[in-house]
Amino acid sequence: MDKNFLKELLEIGSPSGYEKKAAELWVGRAKKFCDMTKIDIHGNGIAGITNVLNERPSSIMLAGHIDEIGLIISHIDKEIIYFQTIGGWDPQIFPGQRVRIHTKTNETIKGCIGRKPIHSLSEKEKTQAVKKEDLWIDVGNKERAKKVSVGDYAVIDYGAEFWNNILVARGIDDRVGAFIILEALLKMKKDKLEKAVYAVATVQEEIGLRGAITSAYSINPSIGLAVDVTFASDYPGANKKNGDIRLGEGPVIAIGPNITPSIHEALVATAKKNKIPYQPILKLLKLNFHNFYSRTKSLIFSEFCCLSFNHSIVFLLYCSSPPKKSNKNFRWVNEGKFFLPT
């Protein structure tokens, strides 16, 4: 596993709609071993193993979205910059965060998110949740602010760090999924495949799963596997009624009416055969990756969950190259931490 590539991928800012640099990096690596690569008109990065045994092969599509949540500049007033959010944020984490603003001229302007000091808040305001409308980005002075324009995007200024076999980073959701599926292709390249396999780093998932739609039309696969994230429940106060998902206990495999039963059963059978620990999670979402596939193409679908960014890499890679021993060295903690394989 190429940790340096993973770290480089995580360092790039790639909010929904601004995934170009991340997609170019991803495709650049794929070119080293894949039979075909491209970035489609929507921005999806696509790589495939197409030189296979079957002359008219059906295809399998592996998907992991490469976009992240972010900020977009909406107004500039002297050295104060106002923003809107891209994707789903919890505004409570904003105050005091350092950010990187990426300008249209390819400059990076750093700033800090501010709000009214707690000493100036009324007693009522102190009891209220933070609202993004009451926040701003301070870049220090007017000269720096002049380099910023409406429509520039920003991300939290938080890079990727390795703590031995632990990775802590911004935006692991779901660039780790995009990384996983590319690692899977690298493993599969060593074998003679009967079916073509495509990995797609999809775009704009955080604002509507849009890249999954366009790439499904383009590839027209028979089977789709998505690698994405879910929630662990082994933290204080967690509601385990929605699934008792524990970090380090194996990959999460989705089950439910949105998931094709035969594919789910095949994944579970593969895990049991190779003694890979796994955890089931019930998916009852009315609108998810599967629904979009179903609306665009008639295909069989299942979903891996990265146990909030963790285990899917183990399971997905081992589906093509089963290990002699199972690997449970993945762990994720609340928006950004998981164990890497040793």
C-alpha positions as CSV (number, residue, x, y, z in Angstrom):
1,M,0.0,0.0,0.0
2,D,1.4,3.4,-1.1
3,K,1.0,5.5,2.1
4,N,2.8,8.5,0.4
5,F,0.2,8.6,-2.3
6,L,-2.6,8.3,0.2
7,K,-1.2,11.2,2.2
8,E,-0.7,13.3,-1.0
9,L,-4.3,12.6,-2.0
10,L,-5.6,13.7,1.4
11,E,-3.6,16.9,1.4
12,I,-5.3,18.2,-1.7
13,G,-8.4,20.3,-1.2
14,S,-11.3,18.8,-3.2
15,P,-14.7,20.1,-2.2
16,S,-17.6,19.0,-4.4
17,G,-17.3,20.8,-7.7
18,Y,-13.6,21.4,-7.2
19,E,-12.2,17.9,-7.5
20,K,-10.0,18.5,-10.6
21,K,-6.6,18.4,-8.9
22,A,-7.4,15.3,-6.8
23,A,-8.8,13.5,-9.8
24,E,-5.7,14.3,-11.8
25,L,-3.5,12.9,-9.1
26,W,-5.6,9.8,-8.8
27,V,-5.6,9.2,-12.6
28,G,-1.9,9.9,-12.7
29,R,-1.2,7.0,-10.4
30,A,-3.7,4.7,-12.2
31,K,-1.9,5.3,-15.5
32,K,1.1,3.3,-14.2
33,F,-0.7,0.0,-14.2
34,C,-4.2,0.3,-15.7
35,D,-5.2,-0.5,-19.2
36,M,-7.3,2.6,-19.6
37,T,-7.7,5.9,-17.7
38,K,-9.6,9.1,-18.2
39,I,-11.3,12.0,-16.6
40,D,-14.8,12.3,-18.0
41,I,-16.6,15.6,-18.8
42,H,-18.2,15.6,-15.4
43,G,-14.8,15.2,-13.6
44,N,-15.0,11.6,-12.6
45,G,-11.6,9.8,-12.6
46,I,-12.0,6.5,-14.3
47,A,-9.5,3.6,-14.5
48,G,-10.0,0.2,-15.8
49,I,-8.5,-3.3,-16.4
50,T,-10.0,-4.1,-19.7
51,N,-7.6,-6.7,-21.2
52,V,-9.4,-9.7,-19.9
53,L,-10.1,-13.3,-21.0
54,N,-13.7,-12.9,-22.1
55,E,-13.9,-11.3,-25.6
56,R,-17.2,-9.7,-24.7
57,P,-17.0,-9.2,-21.0
58,S,-19.5,-7.7,-18.7
59,S,-18.0,-5.2,-16.3
60,I,-17.8,-4.5,-12.6
61,M,-17.6,-0.9,-11.3
62,L,-15.9,0.0,-8.0
63,A,-16.8,3.5,-6.8
64,G,-15.5,5.7,-4.1
65,H,-16.1,9.5,-4.2
66,I,-13.2,11.8,-4.3
67,D,-14.9,15.0,-3.1
68,E,-15.1,16.3,0.4
69,I,-17.2,18.9,2.2
70,G,-15.8,22.4,2.1
71,L,-16.5,26.1,2.0
72,I,-17.1,28.6,-0.8
73,I,-16.5,32.3,-0.6
74,S,-19.7,34.4,-0.9
75,H,-18.7,38.0,0.1
76,I,-15.6,40.0,0.9
77,D,-15.6,43.1,3.1
78,K,-12.1,44.5,3.6
79,E,-10.1,41.7,5.3
80,I,-13.2,39.9,6.4
81,I,-14.5,37.1,4.1
82,Y,-17.9,35.5,4.4
83,F,-18.6,32.0,3.2
84,Q,-21.3,29.3,2.5
85,T,-20.8,25.6,3.1
86,I,-20.4,22.9,0.5
87,G,-22.0,19.7,1.8
88,G,-23.2,18.8,5.3
89,W,-21.3,20.6,8.1
90,D,-21.8,20.8,11.8
91,P,-21.2,24.6,12.4
92,Q,-20.2,24.0,16.0
93,I,-16.7,22.9,14.9
94,F,-16.0,26.1,12.9
95,P,-15.0,28.8,15.4
96,G,-11.2,29.1,15.6
97,Q,-10.5,26.7,12.7
98,R,-7.7,27.6,10.4
99,V,-8.6,27.4,6.7
100,R,-6.9,27.4,3.3
101,I,-8.6,29.5,0.6
102,H,-7.7,28.3,-2.9
103,T,-8.0,31.2,-5.4
104,K,-8.7,31.2,-9.1
105,T,-5.1,32.3,-9.7
106,N,-3.8,29.1,-7.9
107,E,-2.7,31.0,-4.8
108,T,-3.4,29.7,-1.3
109,I,-4.5,32.3,1.3
110,K,-4.7,31.2,4.9
111,G,-7.2,32.5,7.3
112,C,-9.0,31.8,10.6
113,I,-12.7,31.4,11.2
114,G,-13.9,33.9,13.7
115,R,-17.1,34.8,15.6
116,K,-18.1,37.2,18.4
117,P,-16.0,36.6,21.5
118,I,-17.7,34.7,24.2
119,H,-17.2,37.6,26.6
120,S,-19.4,39.7,24.3
121,L,-22.2,37.2,24.0
122,S,-25.5,37.7,25.8
123,E,-26.6,35.0,28.2
124,K,-29.2,33.9,25.7
125,E,-26.6,33.8,22.9
126,K,-24.3,31.6,25.1
127,T,-27.0,28.9,25.2
128,Q,-27.6,28.9,21.4
129,A,-25.9,26.8,18.8
130,V,-23.4,28.4,16.5
131,K,-24.8,29.5,13.2
132,K,-22.7,29.8,10.1
133,E,-24.3,33.2,9.3
134,D,-22.6,34.6,12.4
135,L,-19.1,33.4,11.3
136,W,-16.5,34.8,9.0
137,I,-12.9,34.2,7.8
138,D,-10.3,36.7,8.8
139,V,-7.2,36.7,6.5
140,G,-5.4,39.4,8.4
141,N,-5.3,42.4,6.1
142,K,-6.9,44.0,3.0
143,E,-4.0,43.1,0.7
144,R,-4.4,39.4,1.3
145,A,-8.2,39.7,1.0
146,K,-7.8,41.3,-2.5
147,K,-6.4,38.0,-3.8
148,V,-9.7,36.3,-2.9
149,S,-12.8,36.4,-5.0
150,V,-16.4,35.2,-4.8
151,G,-16.5,31.5,-5.8
152,D,-13.1,30.6,-4.5
153,Y,-13.2,27.5,-2.3
154,A,-11.7,26.7,1.1
155,V,-11.0,23.7,3.3
156,I,-10.0,23.3,6.9
157,D,-6.2,23.7,7.1
158,Y,-5.6,20.3,8.5
159,G,-3.2,17.9,6.8
160,A,-2.7,14.1,6.9
161,E,-0.6,12.7,9.7
162,F,0.6,9.2,10.4
163,W,0.9,8.1,14.1
164,N,2.6,4.8,13.5
165,N,-0.1,2.8,11.9
166,I,-2.8,5.4,12.6
167,L,-3.8,8.0,10.0
168,V,-5.4,11.3,11.0
169,A,-6.6,13.6,8.2
170,R,-9.3,15.9,6.9
171,G,-11.7,14.6,4.3
172,I,-11.0,10.9,4.7
173,D,-14.7,10.7,3.7
174,D,-14.3,9.5,1.0
175,R,-10.9,9.9,-0.5
176,V,-10.0,6.7,1.4
177,G,-12.6,5.0,-0.7
178,A,-11.2,6.3,-3.9
179,F,-7.8,5.2,-2.7
180,I,-9.1,1.7,-1.8
181,I,-10.6,0.9,-5.2
182,L,-7.4,1.9,-6.9
183,E,-5.4,-0.4,-4.6
184,A,-7.9,-3.1,-5.5
185,L,-7.2,-2.6,-9.2
186,L,-3.5,-2.8,-8.6
187,K,-4.0,-6.2,-6.8
188,M,-6.3,-7.5,-9.6
189,K,-3.8,-6.5,-12.3
190,K,-1.7,-9.4,-11.3
191,D,-4.4,-11.9,-12.1
192,K,-6.1,-13.0,-15.4
193,L,-9.6,-11.6,-15.1
194,E,-12.7,-12.8,-17.0
195,K,-14.5,-9.5,-16.6
196,A,-13.4,-5.9,-17.1
197,V,-13.1,-4.0,-13.8
198,Y,-13.4,-0.2,-13.5
199,A,-12.5,2.0,-10.5
200,V,-14.3,5.3,-10.5
201,A,-13.3,8.3,-8.2
202,T,-16.7,9.9,-8.4
203,V,-17.4,13.6,-8.0
204,Q,-20.1,15.7,-6.2
205,E,-21.2,13.0,-3.8
206,E,-21.5,15.4,-1.0
207,I,-24.1,17.5,-2.8
208,G,-26.2,14.8,-4.4
209,L,-24.2,11.7,-5.5
210,R,-24.0,13.2,-8.9
211,G,-20.8,11.6,-10.3
212,A,-22.3,8.1,-9.6
213,I,-25.0,8.8,-12.1
214,T,-22.9,10.0,-15.0
215,S,-20.2,7.4,-14.5
216,A,-22.7,4.6,-14.4
217,Y,-24.1,5.7,-17.8
218,S,-20.6,5.8,-19.2
219,I,-19.4,2.4,-18.0
220,N,-22.7,0.6,-18.1
221,P,-21.6,-2.1,-15.6
222,S,-23.3,-5.3,-14.6
223,I,-22.3,-5.1,-11.0
224,G,-21.5,-2.1,-8.8
225,L,-19.6,-2.0,-5.5
226,A,-19.4,1.2,-3.5
227,V,-16.8,1.9,-0.9
228,D,-17.9,4.6,1.5
229,V,-18.1,5.4,5.2
230,T,-20.5,4.7,8.1
231,F,-20.6,5.4,11.8
232,A,-18.9,3.4,14.5
233,S,-20.8,3.0,17.8
234,D,-18.1,2.2,20.3
235,Y,-17.9,5.7,21.8
236,P,-19.6,7.1,24.9
237,G,-23.3,7.7,24.5
238,A,-23.7,6.0,21.2
239,N,-27.0,4.5,20.2
240,K,-26.3,0.9,19.3
241,K,-29.8,0.2,18.3
242,N,-28.9,1.3,14.8
243,G,-26.0,-1.1,14.6
244,D,-23.3,-2.1,17.0
245,I,-20.3,-1.3,14.9
246,R,-16.9,-1.5,16.6
247,L,-13.6,-0.2,15.4
248,G,-11.1,-2.9,14.7
249,E,-13.7,-5.7,14.4
250,G,-13.7,-6.0,10.6
251,P,-15.2,-4.4,7.5
252,V,-18.8,-3.3,7.5
253,I,-21.0,-4.9,4.8
254,A,-24.4,-3.2,4.2
255,I,-27.6,-5.2,4.1
256,G,-31.1,-4.2,3.5
257,P,-33.8,-3.6,0.7
258,N,-31.4,-1.3,-1.1
259,I,-28.7,-3.9,-1.4
260,T,-28.8,-6.8,-3.9
261,P,-29.1,-10.0,-1.8
262,S,-26.9,-12.2,-4.1
263,I,-24.0,-9.8,-3.9
264,H,-24.3,-9.3,-0.2
265,E,-24.4,-13.1,0.3
266,A,-21.3,-13.5,-1.9
267,L,-19.4,-10.9,0.1
268,V,-20.3,-12.6,3.4
269,A,-19.4,-16.0,2.0
270,T,-16.0,-14.7,0.9
271,A,-15.4,-13.2,4.3
272,K,-16.2,-16.4,6.0
273,K,-14.2,-18.5,3.6
274,N,-11.1,-16.4,4.2
275,K,-11.7,-16.0,7.9
276,I,-12.1,-12.2,7.6
277,P,-14.1,-10.7,10.4
278,Y,-16.9,-8.5,9.2
279,Q,-19.8,-6.5,10.6
280,P,-23.3,-6.2,9.1
281,I,-25.1,-2.8,9.0
282,L,-28.7,-2.2,8.0
283,K,-29.2,0.3,5.3
284,L,-32.7,1.8,5.0
285,L,-32.0,5.1,3.4
286,K,-34.6,6.2,0.9
287,L,-32.0,8.0,-1.2
288,N,-28.5,6.5,-1.6
289,F,-25.9,5.4,-4.0
290,H,-28.0,2.4,-5.0
291,N,-31.1,4.4,-5.8
292,F,-29.1,6.6,-8.2
293,Y,-27.7,3.5,-9.9
294,S,-31.2,2.1,-10.2
295,R,-32.5,5.2,-11.8
296,T,-29.7,5.4,-14.3
297,K,-28.8,1.8,-15.1
298,S,-30.3,-1.6,-14.3
299,L,-27.5,-3.3,-12.4
300,I,-26.7,-5.4,-9.4
301,F,-25.5,-3.4,-6.5
302,S,-23.9,-3.8,-3.1
303,E,-22.1,-1.6,-0.8
304,F,-19.0,-1.7,1.4
305,C,-18.8,0.7,4.3
306,C,-15.4,1.7,5.5
307,L,-16.5,1.5,9.1
308,S,-16.2,5.2,9.2
309,F,-13.1,5.1,7.0
310,N,-11.6,1.9,8.1
311,H,-12.0,-1.7,7.1
312,S,-13.3,-1.8,3.5
313,I,-9.8,-1.6,2.1
314,V,-9.0,-4.9,3.8
315,F,-12.1,-6.7,2.5
316,L,-12.1,-5.3,-1.0
317,L,-8.4,-6.1,-1.6
318,Y,-8.8,-9.5,-0.2
319,C,-11.8,-10.3,-2.4
320,S,-9.3,-10.4,-5.3
321,S,-6.3,-11.7,-3.4
322,P,-7.4,-13.6,-0.3
323,P,-4.9,-13.3,2.6
324,K,-3.5,-16.2,4.5
325,K,-4.4,-14.4,7.7
326,S,-7.1,-11.8,8.3
327,N,-6.1,-8.2,8.9
328,K,-7.9,-6.1,11.5
329,N,-5.5,-3.2,11.7
330,F,-8.0,-0.5,10.8
331,R,-9.5,2.0,13.2
332,W,-11.3,5.3,12.8
333,V,-12.2,7.9,15.4
334,N,-14.7,10.6,14.7
335,E,-14.1,12.5,11.4
336,G,-10.6,11.4,10.6
337,K,-8.7,8.5,12.1
338,F,-8.2,4.9,11.1
339,F,-5.5,2.2,11.4
340,L,-3.5,1.3,8.4
341,P,-2.4,-2.2,7.6
342,T,1.0,-3.2,9.1
